[in-house]
């Protein structure tokens, strides 16, 4: 199986001082950087996904801002693929599927942000498209969510979404274990 690393939306707005700071983004970014270094050292393909907001009223990932830029800890190198998207699903209206298929990539190691939105949506889509997915749970970050007068802490959101992906949609593992398995 030919496997690529898919780094989803590891962008400045999700880090301290950004417009949509996530809980644990710094630590998740460090683990994503560890995965990136491991893939690079093995000469394995890397795909960076960058979200650029185009919807009216968007408050983050605005074009031509520092917040939309990919975080320095996982900055793309020359020759690495960057897929720009405008929706949570990294496959929607992007060349990602064509890129993967044209390179006979059948497996994905996924890391990124926000777990409950773009990571979840992309992982489910990738599995539905036939890719064997592995999710680096500790190289992902999210935030607290509220509904019906109740707030769910970020750690609980993370656990619930990772648990719902584990098994059918992805094999969920720690980044260090995924690196060791390369």
N, C-alpha and C positions, 0 to 999 in steps of 0.2 A: 504494500500500500504506500502510495506517495502522499505524504502529509505536509500541510502548510500551517504556519502560525497565522492566526487572524486576530489582530489587535483592534478592538472596536472602541472608537471615541475616547481615547486616552488624551484628552485635550485640556488646556489650561483652565477653562471655566469650571471644571470639576474639582480643582485643587484649591487649597487655602488662598483666599483673596479673589477667587473666581466668582462669576455670577451665579453659579449653581453648585456650591461646594458639597461634595459627598463625604460621608463618614468613611474614614479609612482609605481615602484616595491616595495618600502618600505611600502607605504601606503596599497597597495594591499595585501602584505604579512601580514600586521597587521590585515586586515579584514579577510583574510583566517584563520589566527590563532584564531580569534574570532569564526568563524564557526566551526573550529576544536574543540575548547573548548566546544561549545554548543553540538556538536554531542557526544563528549566523556562524557559529563555530563548526557546525556540521554541514554548512552549505545548503541548508534546507530553505525552501521558499517562505517568504514573509510578506504578508499583506497588511497594510495599515488602512483602517477605515476612518474617515474624517467626516463628521456631521457638520453641515453648514445649514443654518436655519434660513429658510426662505418664507416661512409662514408669517402672515401679518401678526404683529404683537409679540413675536418671539422675544424672550428676555436673555437668551444666551446663545452661544455659537453664532454670533452675528458676523457676517462677512467683514473682512478687513479690520478685525479686532485681535488683540493679543489672546483673548479667550478662546477663539476658534482654532488657534494653532495647536498642533500635536505637541504634547509635553516633551521637553528636552530629554528626559530619561529614556524615552522610546522613539526618539526622532528618527525618521526614515533616512537611510543612506541612499546614495546614488544607486539606481538600479532596482531598488525595492518598490513594489507596487503600492500606490496610494489610490484608494477608491473613495470618491466623494459621494456622499448621500444626503438626502433631504428628508428621509423617513426613518422610523426605528429599525425597519428590516433592511439590513445591508444589501440584500439582493434586489430590493424594489427599485426599479428604474436606474439601475447601475450595471456596469459591465462585469460584476463579480462572478456570476455563474459562468458566463462565457470564458472569463479568464481562468477559472479553476478547471473547467472541462478541457480547454485547449491545452492545458499542461498536465492532463491526466491525474489531477489531484483528486483523491478519493477520501482523504481524511483531513480533519481540521482540529487543531488545538486552539481553543478560543479563550481569550482574556479580554477584559475591558470594562466599560462603564456605560450606563447604569445597569446593574444586574437585572432589575425589575422591568426594564424597558428595552433598550437596544440589544443587550446581551441575550435576554430571554427570547425576544422576537427573532433575532438572527439565528440563534441556536436551534429553535424549533423549525424555522424555515430550512436550515441546512440539513437537518435530519430528514425532513419531509422530501427534500431533493435527493436523498440517498447518500449523503456524506456521513462517514463515521466520525462522530464528534467526541472530543474530550474537552471538558471545561475545567480551567484552572480556577477553582472557587476562591482561592485567596489572592488571585490577581484580578479580582473584580471588586467594585465598590457600588454602594447604593445610598439611599437616604430614607429617612422616616416617611411614612405615608399616612394620610388621614382619610377616613371615610365614616360618615354617619356619626360624627361626634367623637369617634375614637381615633387615637393615634397609635400606629404600630412602629416600634423602634426600628432603626436601620438594621440592627443585628438580626432582628426577627424577620424583617423583610428579606434580608439576604438568605437566611436559613430556609425560609419558605420557598423562595424562587429556586434556589439551588437544589433543594429536595425535590421540587416538582420536575426539574430537568433530569435528575439522576436516574439512570436506567434506560428508559425508552428513548429519550432525546440525546443523551450524552452520558459518557462515563465521567463522573465528577471526581477530580483528584486535586491534590495540592500541587502547586507549581514545581516544587523541588522534586516530587515524585515523577512528574511529567518530564522534567529535564533529565532525570536519571534514566528514564526509559527511552531516550532518543538514541 
